[in-house]
Amino acid sequence: MNISVKGKSVHFDDRYLHVELEDGRIILTPMSWYKELQESTLKQLSNYRFICHGTGIEWTDIDYHLSIESMLLSQVKQKAA
């Protein structure tokens, strides 16, 4: 699967990481999938930036990177299981 999706914003709640895409879609993945993010403070989580032309997210305070494509692929794998 070769897709190029770009992020627009990132939000969190108690259970999910929400990434709004430039095309209007919103991806939700469980926070439990991201141990580093779960263990971070709200201030650290709020300090993110989009990298790789908007296709990835970086949290510089915790040196953590996430590919938006990997979030989509993880959702496909979960549905197939």
mmCIF file of the N, C-alpha and C atoms, coordinates in Angstrom:
data_MODEL
# 
_entry.id   MODEL 
# 
loop_
_atom_site.group_PDB 
_atom_site.id 
_atom_site.type_symbol 
_atom_site.label_atom_id 
_atom_site.label_alt_id 
_atom_site.label_comp_id 
_atom_site.label_asym_id 
_atom_site.label_entity_id 
_atom_site.label_seq_id 
_atom_site.pdbx_PDB_ins_code 
_atom_site.Cartn_x 
_atom_site.Cartn_y 
_atom_site.Cartn_z 
_atom_site.occupancy 
_atom_site.B_iso_or_equiv 
_atom_site.pdbx_formal_charge 
_atom_site.auth_seq_id 
_atom_site.auth_comp_id 
_atom_site.auth_asym_id 
_atom_site.auth_atom_id 
_atom_site.pdbx_PDB_model_num 
ATOM 1   N N  . MET A 1 1  ? 0.859   -1.174  0.000  1.00 0.00 ? 1  MET A N  1 
ATOM 2   C CA . MET A 1 1  ? 0.000   0.000   0.000  1.00 0.00 ? 1  MET A CA 1 
ATOM 3   C C  . MET A 1 1  ? 0.901   1.231   0.000  1.00 0.00 ? 1  MET A C  1 
ATOM 4   N N  . ASN A 1 2  ? 0.798   2.028   -1.019 1.00 0.00 ? 2  ASN A N  1 
ATOM 5   C CA . ASN A 1 2  ? 1.602   3.241   -1.108 1.00 0.00 ? 2  ASN A CA 1 
ATOM 6   C C  . ASN A 1 2  ? 0.644   4.430   -1.175 1.00 0.00 ? 2  ASN A C  1 
ATOM 7   N N  . ILE A 1 3  ? 0.528   5.108   -0.047 1.00 0.00 ? 3  ILE A N  1 
ATOM 8   C CA . ILE A 1 3  ? -0.388  6.234   0.029  1.00 0.00 ? 3  ILE A CA 1 
ATOM 9   C C  . ILE A 1 3  ? 0.351   7.444   0.553  1.00 0.00 ? 3  ILE A C  1 
ATOM 10  N N  . SER A 1 4  ? -0.132  8.597   0.174  1.00 0.00 ? 4  SER A N  1 
ATOM 11  C CA . SER A 1 4  ? 0.470   9.823   0.667  1.00 0.00 ? 4  SER A CA 1 
ATOM 12  C C  . SER A 1 4  ? -0.633  10.666  1.292  1.00 0.00 ? 4  SER A C  1 
ATOM 13  N N  . VAL A 1 5  ? -0.770  10.531  2.597  1.00 0.00 ? 5  VAL A N  1 
ATOM 14  C CA . VAL A 1 5  ? -1.770  11.299  3.326  1.00 0.00 ? 5  VAL A CA 1 
ATOM 15  C C  . VAL A 1 5  ? -1.046  12.302  4.203  1.00 0.00 ? 5  VAL A C  1 
ATOM 16  N N  . LYS A 1 6  ? -1.614  13.483  4.305  1.00 0.00 ? 6  LYS A N  1 
ATOM 17  C CA . LYS A 1 6  ? -0.971  14.546  5.070  1.00 0.00 ? 6  LYS A CA 1 
ATOM 18  C C  . LYS A 1 6  ? -1.830  14.929  6.258  1.00 0.00 ? 6  LYS A C  1 
ATOM 19  N N  . GLY A 1 7  ? -1.169  15.100  7.396  1.00 0.00 ? 7  GLY A N  1 
ATOM 20  C CA . GLY A 1 7  ? -1.862  15.484  8.605  1.00 0.00 ? 7  GLY A CA 1 
ATOM 21  C C  . GLY A 1 7  ? -2.129  16.976  8.676  1.00 0.00 ? 7  GLY A C  1 
ATOM 22  N N  . LYS A 1 8  ? -3.205  17.310  9.378  1.00 0.00 ? 8  LYS A N  1 
ATOM 23  C CA . LYS A 1 8  ? -3.580  18.708  9.580  1.00 0.00 ? 8  LYS A CA 1 
ATOM 24  C C  . LYS A 1 8  ? -3.515  19.086  11.062 1.00 0.00 ? 8  LYS A C  1 
ATOM 25  N N  . SER A 1 9  ? -3.981  18.175  11.934 1.00 0.00 ? 9  SER A N  1 
ATOM 26  C CA . SER A 1 9  ? -3.933  18.440  13.372 1.00 0.00 ? 9  SER A CA 1 
ATOM 27  C C  . SER A 1 9  ? -3.942  17.130  14.147 1.00 0.00 ? 9  SER A C  1 
ATOM 28  N N  . VAL A 1 10 ? -3.523  17.216  15.407 1.00 0.00 ? 10 VAL A N  1 
ATOM 29  C CA . VAL A 1 10 ? -3.451  16.057  16.292 1.00 0.00 ? 10 VAL A CA 1 
ATOM 30  C C  . VAL A 1 10 ? -4.185  16.405  17.587 1.00 0.00 ? 10 VAL A C  1 
ATOM 31  N N  . HIS A 1 11 ? -4.984  15.458  18.070 1.00 0.00 ? 11 HIS A N  1 
ATOM 32  C CA . HIS A 1 11 ? -5.709  15.627  19.330 1.00 0.00 ? 11 HIS A CA 1 
ATOM 33  C C  . HIS A 1 11 ? -5.650  14.316  20.099 1.00 0.00 ? 11 HIS A C  1 
ATOM 34  N N  . PHE A 1 12 ? -5.870  14.398  21.396 1.00 0.00 ? 12 PHE A N  1 
ATOM 35  C CA . PHE A 1 12 ? -5.862  13.224  22.263 1.00 0.00 ? 12 PHE A CA 1 
ATOM 36  C C  . PHE A 1 12 ? -7.077  13.243  23.161 1.00 0.00 ? 12 PHE A C  1 
ATOM 37  N N  . ASP A 1 13 ? -7.510  12.053  23.559 1.00 0.00 ? 13 ASP A N  1 
ATOM 38  C CA . ASP A 1 13 ? -8.437  11.941  24.672 1.00 0.00 ? 13 ASP A CA 1 
ATOM 39  C C  . ASP A 1 13 ? -7.940  10.777  25.523 1.00 0.00 ? 13 ASP A C  1 
ATOM 40  N N  . ASP A 1 14 ? -8.729  10.332  26.458 1.00 0.00 ? 14 ASP A N  1 
ATOM 41  C CA . ASP A 1 14 ? -8.272  9.276   27.366 1.00 0.00 ? 14 ASP A CA 1 
ATOM 42  C C  . ASP A 1 14 ? -7.974  7.961   26.654 1.00 0.00 ? 14 ASP A C  1 
ATOM 43  N N  . ARG A 1 15 ? -8.605  7.746   25.516 1.00 0.00 ? 15 ARG A N  1 
ATOM 44  C CA . ARG A 1 15 ? -8.465  6.452   24.852 1.00 0.00 ? 15 ARG A CA 1 
ATOM 45  C C  . ARG A 1 15 ? -7.808  6.491   23.481 1.00 0.00 ? 15 ARG A C  1 
ATOM 46  N N  . TYR A 1 16 ? -7.920  7.623   22.758 1.00 0.00 ? 16 TYR A N  1 
ATOM 47  C CA . TYR A 1 16 ? -7.505  7.628   21.360 1.00 0.00 ? 16 TYR A CA 1 
ATOM 48  C C  . TYR A 1 16 ? -6.580  8.777   20.980 1.00 0.00 ? 16 TYR A C  1 
ATOM 49  N N  . LEU A 1 17 ? -5.746  8.473   19.998 1.00 0.00 ? 17 LEU A N  1 
ATOM 50  C CA . LEU A 1 17 ? -4.975  9.485   19.277 1.00 0.00 ? 17 LEU A CA 1 
ATOM 51  C C  . LEU A 1 17 ? -5.798  9.808   18.030 1.00 0.00 ? 17 LEU A C  1 
ATOM 52  N N  . HIS A 1 18 ? -6.129  11.075  17.841 1.00 0.00 ? 18 HIS A N  1 
ATOM 53  C CA . HIS A 1 18 ? -6.925  11.533  16.694 1.00 0.00 ? 18 HIS A CA 1 
ATOM 54  C C  . HIS A 1 18 ? -6.007  12.333  15.779 1.00 0.00 ? 18 HIS A C  1 
ATOM 55  N N  . VAL A 1 19 ? -5.962  11.970  14.523 1.00 0.00 ? 19 VAL A N  1 
ATOM 56  C CA . VAL A 1 19 ? -5.207  12.753  13.542 1.00 0.00 ? 19 VAL A CA 1 
ATOM 57  C C  . VAL A 1 19 ? -6.170  13.166  12.437 1.00 0.00 ? 19 VAL A C  1 
ATOM 58  N N  . GLU A 1 20 ? -6.353  14.476  12.305 1.00 0.00 ? 20 GLU A N  1 
ATOM 59  C CA . GLU A 1 20 ? -7.178  14.996  11.219 1.00 0.00 ? 20 GLU A CA 1 
ATOM 60  C C  . GLU A 1 20 ? -6.289  15.164  9.993  1.00 0.00 ? 20 GLU A C  1 
ATOM 61  N N  . LEU A 1 21 ? -6.753  14.650  8.868  1.00 0.00 ? 21 LEU A N  1 
ATOM 62  C CA . LEU A 1 21 ? -6.014  14.732  7.622  1.00 0.00 ? 21 LEU A CA 1 
ATOM 63  C C  . LEU A 1 21 ? -6.438  15.961  6.836  1.00 0.00 ? 21 LEU A C  1 
ATOM 64  N N  . GLU A 1 22 ? -5.581  16.389  5.924  1.00 0.00 ? 22 GLU A N  1 
ATOM 65  C CA . GLU A 1 22 ? -5.892  17.552  5.091  1.00 0.00 ? 22 GLU A CA 1 
ATOM 66  C C  . GLU A 1 22 ? -7.142  17.353  4.258  1.00 0.00 ? 22 GLU A C  1 
ATOM 67  N N  . ASP A 1 23 ? -7.480  16.094  3.931  1.00 0.00 ? 23 ASP A N  1 
ATOM 68  C CA . ASP A 1 23 ? -8.665  15.839  3.108  1.00 0.00 ? 23 ASP A CA 1 
ATOM 69  C C  . ASP A 1 23 ? -9.950  15.742  3.937  1.00 0.00 ? 23 ASP A C  1 
ATOM 70  N N  . GLY A 1 24 ? -9.843  15.997  5.246  1.00 0.00 ? 24 GLY A N  1 
ATOM 71  C CA . GLY A 1 24 ? -11.019 16.017  6.099  1.00 0.00 ? 24 GLY A CA 1 
ATOM 72  C C  . GLY A 1 24 ? -11.269 14.743  6.891  1.00 0.00 ? 24 GLY A C  1 
ATOM 73  N N  . ARG A 1 25 ? -10.624 13.651  6.525  1.00 0.00 ? 25 ARG A N  1 
ATOM 74  C CA . ARG A 1 25 ? -10.803 12.415  7.290  1.00 0.00 ? 25 ARG A CA 1 
ATOM 75  C C  . ARG A 1 25 ? -10.131 12.544  8.652  1.00 0.00 ? 25 ARG A C  1 
ATOM 76  N N  . ILE A 1 26 ? -10.596 11.743  9.607  1.00 0.00 ? 26 ILE A N  1 
ATOM 77  C CA . ILE A 1 26 ? -9.987  11.690  10.930 1.00 0.00 ? 26 ILE A CA 1 
ATOM 78  C C  . ILE A 1 26 ? -9.656  10.241  11.238 1.00 0.00 ? 26 ILE A C  1 
ATOM 79  N N  . ILE A 1 27 ? -8.413  9.985   11.605 1.00 0.00 ? 27 ILE A N  1 
ATOM 80  C CA . ILE A 1 27 ? -7.962  8.653   11.984 1.00 0.00 ? 27 ILE A CA 1 
ATOM 81  C C  . ILE A 1 27 ? -7.939  8.591   13.506 1.00 0.00 ? 27 ILE A C  1 
ATOM 82  N N  . LEU A 1 28 ? -8.507  7.551   14.082 1.00 0.00 ? 28 LEU A N  1 
ATOM 83  C CA . LEU A 1 28 ? -8.435  7.317   15.515 1.00 0.00 ? 28 LEU A CA 1 
ATOM 84  C C  . LEU A 1 28 ? -7.741  5.984   15.747 1.00 0.00 ? 28 LEU A C  1 
ATOM 85  N N  . THR A 1 29 ? -6.730  5.991   16.577 1.00 0.00 ? 29 THR A N  1 
ATOM 86  C CA . THR A 1 29 ? -6.070  4.748   16.968 1.00 0.00 ? 29 THR A CA 1 
ATOM 87  C C  . THR A 1 29 ? -5.948  4.748   18.487 1.00 0.00 ? 29 THR A C  1 
ATOM 88  N N  . PRO A 1 30 ? -6.009  3.575   19.111 1.00 0.00 ? 30 PRO A N  1 
ATOM 89  C CA . PRO A 1 30 ? -5.939  3.503   20.569 1.00 0.00 ? 30 PRO A CA 1 
ATOM 90  C C  . PRO A 1 30 ? -4.594  4.011   21.099 1.00 0.00 ? 30 PRO A C  1 
ATOM 91  N N  . MET A 1 31 ? -4.648  4.809   22.145 1.00 0.00 ? 31 MET A N  1 
ATOM 92  C CA . MET A 1 31 ? -3.421  5.284   22.782 1.00 0.00 ? 31 MET A CA 1 
ATOM 93  C C  . MET A 1 31 ? -2.589  4.111   23.314 1.00 0.00 ? 31 MET A C  1 
ATOM 94  N N  . SER A 1 32 ? -3.244  3.007   23.618 1.00 0.00 ? 32 SER A N  1 
ATOM 95  C CA . SER A 1 32 ? -2.529  1.840   24.140 1.00 0.00 ? 32 SER A CA 1 
ATOM 96  C C  . SER A 1 32 ? -1.526  1.278   23.129 1.00 0.00 ? 32 SER A C  1 
ATOM 97  N N  . TRP A 1 33 ? -1.643  1.653   21.864 1.00 0.00 ? 33 TRP A N  1 
ATOM 98  C CA . TRP A 1 33 ? -0.681  1.212   20.859 1.00 0.00 ? 33 TRP A CA 1 
ATOM 99  C C  . TRP A 1 33 ? 0.635   1.971   20.958 1.00 0.00 ? 33 TRP A C  1 
ATOM 100 N N  . TYR A 1 34 ? 0.647   3.090   21.672 1.00 0.00 ? 34 TYR A N  1 
ATOM 101 C CA . TYR A 1 34 ? 1.811   3.980   21.702 1.00 0.00 ? 34 TYR A CA 1 
ATOM 102 C C  . TYR A 1 34 ? 2.257   4.200   23.143 1.00 0.00 ? 34 TYR A C  1 
ATOM 103 N N  . LYS A 1 35 ? 3.046   3.285   23.655 1.00 0.00 ? 35 LYS A N  1 
ATOM 104 C CA . LYS A 1 35 ? 3.494   3.347   25.046 1.00 0.00 ? 35 LYS A CA 1 
ATOM 105 C C  . LYS A 1 35 ? 4.176   4.679   25.356 1.00 0.00 ? 35 LYS A C  1 
ATOM 106 N N  . GLU A 1 36 ? 5.022   5.146   24.459 1.00 0.00 ? 36 GLU A N  1 
ATOM 107 C CA . GLU A 1 36 ? 5.748   6.401   24.688 1.00 0.00 ? 36 GLU A CA 1 
ATOM 108 C C  . GLU A 1 36 ? 4.802   7.586   24.832 1.00 0.00 ? 36 GLU A C  1 
ATOM 109 N N  . LEU A 1 37 ? 3.746   7.595   24.033 1.00 0.00 ? 37 LEU A N  1 
ATOM 110 C CA . LEU A 1 37 ? 2.778   8.685   24.122 1.00 0.00 ? 37 LEU A CA 1 
ATOM 111 C C  . LEU A 1 37 ? 1.946   8.572   25.394 1.00 0.00 ? 37 LEU A C  1 
ATOM 112 N N  . GLN A 1 38 ? 1.591   7.363   25.777 1.00 0.00 ? 38 GLN A N  1 
ATOM 113 C CA . GLN A 1 38 ? 0.821   7.156   27.002 1.00 0.00 ? 38 GLN A CA 1 
ATOM 114 C C  . GLN A 1 38 ? 1.574   7.646   28.233 1.00 0.00 ? 38 GLN A C  1 
ATOM 115 N N  . GLU A 1 39 ? 2.884   7.501   28.216 1.00 0.00 ? 39 GLU A N  1 
ATOM 116 C CA . GLU A 1 39 ? 3.700   7.867   29.369 1.00 0.00 ? 39 GLU A CA 1 
ATOM 117 C C  . GLU A 1 39 ? 4.109   9.338   29.361 1.00 0.00 ? 39 GLU A C  1 
ATOM 118 N N  . SER A 1 40 ? 3.670   10.087  28.367 1.00 0.00 ? 40 SER A N  1 
ATOM 119 C CA . SER A 1 40 ? 4.056   11.491  28.221 1.00 0.00 ? 40 SER A CA 1 
ATOM 120 C C  . SER A 1 40 ? 3.062   12.414  28.906 1.00 0.00 ? 40 SER A C  1 
ATOM 121 N N  . THR A 1 41 ? 3.537   13.607  29.230 1.00 0.00 ? 41 THR A N  1 
ATOM 122 C CA . THR A 1 41 ? 2.661   14.619  29.817 1.00 0.00 ? 41 THR A CA 1 
ATOM 123 C C  . THR A 1 41 ? 1.841   15.288  28.725 1.00 0.00 ? 41 THR A C  1 
ATOM 124 N N  . LEU A 1 42 ? 0.789   15.964  29.121 1.00 0.00 ? 42 LEU A N  1 
ATOM 125 C CA . LEU A 1 42 ? -0.032  16.699  28.158 1.00 0.00 ? 42 LEU A CA 1 
ATOM 126 C C  . LEU A 1 42 ? 0.798   17.766  27.455 1.00 0.00 ? 42 LEU A C  1 
ATOM 127 N N  . LYS A 1 43 ? 1.690   18.401  28.191 1.00 0.00 ? 43 LYS A N  1 
ATOM 128 C CA . LYS A 1 43 ? 2.567   19.413  27.585 1.00 0.00 ? 43 LYS A CA 1 
ATOM 129 C C  . LYS A 1 43 ? 3.449   18.781  26.507 1.00 0.00 ? 43 LYS A C  1 
ATOM 130 N N  . GLN A 1 44 ? 4.008   17.603  26.770 1.00 0.00 ? 44 GLN A N  1 
ATOM 131 C CA . GLN A 1 44 ? 4.841   16.919  25.780 1.00 0.00 ? 44 GLN A CA 1 
ATOM 132 C C  . GLN A 1 44 ? 4.013   16.507  24.566 1.00 0.00 ? 44 GLN A C  1 
ATOM 133 N N  . LEU A 1 45 ? 2.808   16.002  24.797 1.00 0.00 ? 45 LEU A N  1 
ATOM 134 C CA . LEU A 1 45 ? 1.945   15.580  23.700 1.00 0.00 ? 45 LEU A CA 1 
ATOM 135 C C  . LEU A 1 45 ? 1.531   16.750  22.823 1.00 0.00 ? 45 LEU A C  1 
ATOM 136 N N  . SER A 1 46 ? 1.361   17.908  23.440 1.00 0.00 ? 46 SER A N  1 
ATOM 137 C CA . SER A 1 46 ? 0.941   19.096  22.688 1.00 0.00 ? 46 SER A CA 1 
ATOM 138 C C  . SER A 1 46 ? 2.059   19.666  21.827 1.00 0.00 ? 46 SER A C  1 
ATOM 139 N N  . ASN A 1 47 ? 3.290   19.284  22.120 1.00 0.00 ? 47 ASN A N  1 
ATOM 140 C CA . ASN A 1 47 ? 4.442   19.794  21.383 1.00 0.00 ? 47 ASN A CA 1 
ATOM 141 C C  . ASN A 1 47 ? 4.800   18.820  20.242 1.00 0.00 ? 47 ASN A C  1 
ATOM 142 N N  . TYR A 1 48 ? 4.004   18.838  19.199 1.00 0.00 ? 48 TYR A N  1 
ATOM 143 C CA . TYR A 1 48 ? 4.244   17.983  18.033 1.00 0.00 ? 48 TYR A CA 1 
ATOM 144 C C  . TYR A 1 48 ? 4.411   18.874  16.808 1.00 0.00 ? 48 TYR A C  1 
ATOM 145 N N  . ARG A 1 49 ? 4.940   18.258  15.762 1.00 0.00 ? 49 ARG A N  1 
ATOM 146 C CA . ARG A 1 49 ? 4.992   18.937  14.470 1.00 0.00 ? 49 ARG A CA 1 
ATOM 147 C C  . ARG A 1 49 ? 4.909   17.880  13.386 1.00 0.00 ? 49 ARG A C  1 
ATOM 148 N N  . PHE A 1 50 ? 4.405   18.288  12.242 1.00 0.00 ? 50 PHE A N  1 
ATOM 149 C CA . PHE A 1 50 ? 4.348   17.379  11.107 1.00 0.00 ? 50 PHE A CA 1 
ATOM 150 C C  . PHE A 1 50 ? 5.695   17.412  10.393 1.00 0.00 ? 50 PHE A C  1 
ATOM 151 N N  . ILE A 1 51 ? 6.151   16.241  9.985  1.00 0.00 ? 51 ILE A N  1 
ATOM 152 C CA . ILE A 1 51 ? 7.436   16.092  9.300  1.00 0.00 ? 51 ILE A CA 1 
ATOM 153 C C  . ILE A 1 51 ? 7.206   15.344  7.988  1.00 0.00 ? 51 ILE A C  1 
ATOM 154 N N  . CYS A 1 52 ? 8.241   15.259  7.189  1.00 0.00 ? 52 CYS A N  1 
ATOM 155 C CA . CYS A 1 52 ? 8.193   14.503  5.924  1.00 0.00 ? 52 CYS A CA 1 
ATOM 156 C C  . CYS A 1 52 ? 7.021   14.955  5.051  1.00 0.00 ? 52 CYS A C  1 
ATOM 157 N N  . HIS A 1 53 ? 6.943   16.257  4.824  1.00 0.00 ? 53 HIS A N  1 
ATOM 158 C CA . HIS A 1 53 ? 5.897   16.849  3.983  1.00 0.00 ? 53 HIS A CA 1 
ATOM 159 C C  . HIS A 1 53 ? 4.502   16.553  4.515  1.00 0.00 ? 53 HIS A C  1 
ATOM 160 N N  . GLY A 1 54 ? 4.384   16.474  5.848  1.00 0.00 ? 54 GLY A N  1 
ATOM 161 C CA . GLY A 1 54 ? 3.075   16.264  6.471  1.00 0.00 ? 54 GLY A CA 1 
ATOM 162 C C  . GLY A 1 54 ? 2.648   14.825  6.625  1.00 0.00 ? 54 GLY A C  1 
ATOM 163 N N  . THR A 1 55 ? 3.487   13.877  6.228  1.00 0.00 ? 55 THR A N  1 
ATOM 164 C CA . THR A 1 55 ? 3.108   12.471  6.290  1.00 0.00 ? 55 THR A CA 1 
ATOM 165 C C  . THR A 1 55 ? 3.520   11.786  7.589  1.00 0.00 ? 55 THR A C  1 
ATOM 166 N N  . GLY A 1 56 ? 4.216   12.501  8.447  1.00 0.00 ? 56 GLY A N  1 
ATOM 167 C CA . GLY A 1 56 ? 4.636   11.950  9.728  1.00 0.00 ? 56 GLY A CA 1 
ATOM 168 C C  . GLY A 1 56 ? 4.458   12.980  10.828 1.00 0.00 ? 56 GLY A C  1 
ATOM 169 N N  . ILE A 1 57 ? 4.494   12.491  12.066 1.00 0.00 ? 57 ILE A N  1 
ATOM 170 C CA . ILE A 1 57 ? 4.356   13.354  13.234 1.00 0.00 ? 57 ILE A CA 1 
ATOM 171 C C  . ILE A 1 57 ? 5.576   13.139  14.121 1.00 0.00 ? 57 ILE A C  1 
ATOM 172 N N  . GLU A 1 58 ? 6.107   14.231  14.643 1.00 0.00 ? 58 GLU A N  1 
ATOM 173 C CA . GLU A 1 58 ? 7.256   14.152  15.545 1.00 0.00 ? 58 GLU A CA 1 
ATOM 174 C C  . GLU A 1 58 ? 6.909   14.858  16.846 1.00 0.00 ? 58 GLU A C  1 
ATOM 175 N N  . TRP A 1 59 ? 7.213   14.193  17.956 1.00 0.00 ? 59 TRP A N  1 
ATOM 176 C CA . TRP A 1 59 ? 7.138   14.789  19.281 1.00 0.00 ? 59 TRP A CA 1 
ATOM 177 C C  . TRP A 1 59 ? 8.580   14.952  19.746 1.00 0.00 ? 59 TRP A C  1 
ATOM 178 N N  . THR A 1 60 ? 9.098   16.148  19.598 1.00 0.00 ? 60 THR A N  1 
ATOM 179 C CA . THR A 1 60 ? 10.530  16.383  19.850 1.00 0.00 ? 60 THR A CA 1 
ATOM 180 C C  . THR A 1 60 ? 10.904  16.198  21.309 1.00 0.00 ? 60 THR A C  1 
ATOM 181 N N  . ASP A 1 61 ? 10.010  16.547  22.225 1.00 0.00 ? 61 ASP A N  1 
ATOM 182 C CA . ASP A 1 61 ? 10.336  16.423  23.651 1.00 0.00 ? 61 ASP A CA 1 
ATOM 183 C C  . ASP A 1 61 ? 10.622  14.991  24.072 1.00 0.00 ? 61 ASP A C  1 
ATOM 184 N N  . ILE A 1 62 ? 10.000  14.036  23.386 1.00 0.00 ? 62 ILE A N  1 
ATOM 185 C CA . ILE A 1 62 ? 10.181  12.626  23.769 1.00 0.00 ? 62 ILE A CA 1 
ATOM 186 C C  . ILE A 1 62 ? 10.887  11.821  22.667 1.00 0.00 ? 62 ILE A C  1 
ATOM 187 N N  . ASP A 1 63 ? 11.332  12.519  21.620 1.00 0.00 ? 63 ASP A N  1 
ATOM 188 C CA . ASP A 1 63 ? 12.032  11.886  20.505 1.00 0.00 ? 63 ASP A CA 1 
ATOM 189 C C  . ASP A 1 63 ? 11.234  10.708  19.945 1.00 0.00 ? 63 ASP A C  1 
ATOM 190 N N  . TYR A 1 64 ? 9.981   10.985  19.591 1.00 0.00 ? 64 TYR A N  1 
ATOM 191 C CA . TYR A 1 64 ? 9.085   9.953   19.074 1.00 0.00 ? 64 TYR A CA 1 
ATOM 192 C C  . TYR A 1 64 ? 8.545   10.400  17.725 1.00 0.00 ? 64 TYR A C  1 
ATOM 193 N N  . HIS A 1 65 ? 8.496   9.457   16.778 1.00 0.00 ? 65 HIS A N  1 
ATOM 194 C CA . HIS A 1 65 ? 8.037   9.731   15.413 1.00 0.00 ? 65 HIS A CA 1 
ATOM 195 C C  . HIS A 1 65 ? 6.981   8.704   15.032 1.00 0.00 ? 65 HIS A C  1 
ATOM 196 N N  . LEU A 1 66 ? 5.987   9.159   14.301 1.00 0.00 ? 66 LEU A N  1 
ATOM 197 C CA . LEU A 1 66 ? 4.908   8.276   13.885 1.00 0.00 ? 66 LEU A CA 1 
ATOM 198 C C  . LEU A 1 66 ? 4.521   8.588   12.446 1.00 0.00 ? 66 LEU A C  1 
ATOM 199 N N  . SER A 1 67 ? 4.441   7.558   11.648 1.00 0.00 ? 67 SER A N  1 
ATOM 200 C CA . SER A 1 67 ? 4.017   7.691   10.259 1.00 0.00 ? 67 SER A CA 1 
ATOM 201 C C  . SER A 1 67 ? 2.494   7.603   10.191 1.00 0.00 ? 67 SER A C  1 
ATOM 202 N N  . ILE A 1 68 ? 1.871   8.542   9.509  1.00 0.00 ? 68 ILE A N  1 
ATOM 203 C CA . ILE A 1 68 ? 0.421   8.500   9.349  1.00 0.00 ? 68 ILE A CA 1 
ATOM 204 C C  . ILE A 1 68 ? 0.023   7.272   8.529  1.00 0.00 ? 68 ILE A C  1 
ATOM 205 N N  . GLU A 1 69 ? 0.821   6.927   7.555  1.00 0.00 ? 69 GLU A N  1 
ATOM 206 C CA . GLU A 1 69 ? 0.552   5.715   6.762  1.00 0.00 ? 69 GLU A CA 1 
ATOM 207 C C  . GLU A 1 69 ? 0.524   4.483   7.659  1.00 0.00 ? 69 GLU A C  1 
ATOM 208 N N  . SER A 1 70 ? 1.436   4.403   8.633  1.00 0.00 ? 70 SER A N  1 
ATOM 209 C CA . SER A 1 70 ? 1.459   3.241   9.525  1.00 0.00 ? 70 SER A CA 1 
ATOM 210 C C  . SER A 1 70 ? 0.190   3.174   10.375 1.00 0.00 ? 70 SER A C  1 
ATOM 211 N N  . MET A 1 71 ? -0.377  4.336   10.709 1.00 0.00 ? 71 MET A N  1 
ATOM 212 C CA . MET A 1 71 ? -1.638  4.338   11.443 1.00 0.00 ? 71 MET A CA 1 
ATOM 213 C C  . MET A 1 71 ? -2.745  3.730   10.593 1.00 0.00 ? 71 MET A C  1 
ATOM 214 N N  . LEU A 1 72 ? -2.781  4.085   9.309  1.00 0.00 ? 72 LEU A N  1 
ATOM 215 C CA . LEU A 1 72 ? -3.788  3.535   8.400  1.00 0.00 ? 72 LEU A CA 1 
ATOM 216 C C  . LEU A 1 72 ? -3.578  2.045   8.181  1.00 0.00 ? 72 LEU A C  1 
ATOM 217 N N  . LEU A 1 73 ? -2.338  1.621   8.009  1.00 0.00 ? 73 LEU A N  1 
ATOM 218 C CA . LEU A 1 73 ? -2.045  0.204   7.805  1.00 0.00 ? 73 LEU A CA 1 
ATOM 219 C C  . LEU A 1 73 ? -2.402  -0.608  9.037  1.00 0.00 ? 73 LEU A C  1 
ATOM 220 N N  . SER A 1 74 ? -2.170  -0.067  10.218 1.00 0.00 ? 74 SER A N  1 
ATOM 221 C CA . SER A 1 74 ? -2.523  -0.757  11.451 1.00 0.00 ? 74 SER A CA 1 
ATOM 222 C C  . SER A 1 74 ? -4.018  -0.964  11.541 1.00 0.00 ? 74 SER A C  1 
ATOM 223 N N  . GLN A 1 75 ? -4.794  0.015   11.091 1.00 0.00 ? 75 GLN A N  1 
ATOM 224 C CA . GLN A 1 75 ? -6.247  -0.117  11.112 1.00 0.00 ? 75 GLN A CA 1 
ATOM 225 C C  . GLN A 1 75 ? -6.694  -1.210  10.154 1.00 0.00 ? 75 GLN A C  1 
ATOM 226 N N  . VAL A 1 76 ? -6.070  -1.306  8.984  1.00 0.00 ? 76 VAL A N  1 
ATOM 227 C CA . VAL A 1 76 ? -6.410  -2.341  8.005  1.00 0.00 ? 76 VAL A CA 1 
ATOM 228 C C  . VAL A 1 76 ? -6.103  -3.724  8.600  1.00 0.00 ? 76 VAL A C  1 
ATOM 229 N N  . LYS A 1 77 ? -4.956  -3.875  9.237  1.00 0.00 ? 77 LYS A N  1 
ATOM 230 C CA . LYS A 1 77 ? -4.582  -5.152  9.838  1.00 0.00 ? 77 LYS A CA 1 
ATOM 231 C C  . LYS A 1 77 ? -5.540  -5.545  10.947 1.00 0.00 ? 77 LYS A C  1 
ATOM 232 N N  . GLN A 1 78 ? -5.965  -4.581  11.773 1.00 0.00 ? 78 GLN A N  1 
ATOM 233 C CA . GLN A 1 78 ? -6.899  -4.856  12.862 1.00 0.00 ? 78 GLN A CA 1 
ATOM 234 C C  . GLN A 1 78 ? -8.237  -5.330  12.320 1.00 0.00 ? 78 GLN A C  1 
ATOM 235 N N  . LYS A 1 79 ? -8.715  -4.748  11.225 1.00 0.00 ? 79 LYS A N  1 
ATOM 236 C CA . LYS A 1 79 ? -9.999  -5.145  10.650 1.00 0.00 ? 79 LYS A CA 1 
ATOM 237 C C  . LYS A 1 79 ? -9.929  -6.531  10.032 1.00 0.00 ? 79 LYS A C  1 
ATOM 238 N N  . ALA A 1 80 ? -8.757  -6.896  9.493  1.00 0.00 ? 80 ALA A N  1 
ATOM 239 C CA . ALA A 1 80 ? -8.600  -8.189  8.847  1.00 0.00 ? 80 ALA A CA 1 
ATOM 240 C C  . ALA A 1 80 ? -8.505  -9.330  9.857  1.00 0.00 ? 80 ALA A C  1 
ATOM 241 N N  . ALA A 1 81 ? -8.090  -9.011  11.067 1.00 0.00 ? 81 ALA A N  1 
ATOM 242 C CA . ALA A 1 81 ? -7.905  -10.052 12.093 1.00 0.00 ? 81 ALA A CA 1 
ATOM 243 C C  . ALA A 1 81 ? -9.219  -10.588 12.618 1.00 0.00 ? 81 ALA A C  1 
# 
